[in-house]
Amino acid sequence: MKTQTCSILLGGQIRAHTWLRYTLVALALVIAVHAQQPIIVDHTCTNIRAIPSAAITQAKSSLHIAYGHTSHGSQLTDGMSGLVTFMNRFPNDAFADNLFAFNGSGSNGALHLADYYGNFGGLGTANDLGAPDRTTGAATRTYLTAHPEINVIIWSWCGQVDGTQADIQQYLTLMSTLETDFPT
């Protein structure tokens, strides 16, 4: 199957089972919608206009995201805010104003992105995925049970999780269990 330079995995049902991290493109555009050929958008995509606006709209209506992070994690949402401002500078562009908008509820056609800087989900139990913090698995499980509309969870950290092989394995085990128990 032929692919375009900037591509989103398009064709069939929405698939948001991947733990998305760090970049707007990976966050908002790893989707699947009806299309003739796949489009894969990743960090190498330098032409945002190569992404069909219909694919962006489909992602916004289909992805319901909760994002937990420490201070460094704000780079993702700061970048997303900058993209909204940047793209809105072109009023006669093919992209509608606020096409890249996001908020905590998904209201007014925005991407649903519940952003938690510390205190994930307001639960008071998980603030950081690293350091090594073992509360994130339980907090994520509690959050997903209370918020069944959420189909993407993103956690970012500053690098602490790489302390020991045991910490890495515990993280991978927790994430695998969550992926199995909450497949969508």
PyMOL commands that set and color helices and strands:
alter all, ss='L'
color gray80, all
select helices_A, chain A and resi 24-29+48-50+53-62+71-87+107-109+120-122+136-146+160-162+165-181
alter helices_A, ss='H'
color red, helices_A
select strands_A, chain A and resi 64-69+102-103+111-117+152-155
alter strands_A, ss='S'
color yellow, strands_A
deselect
rebuild
show_as cartoon
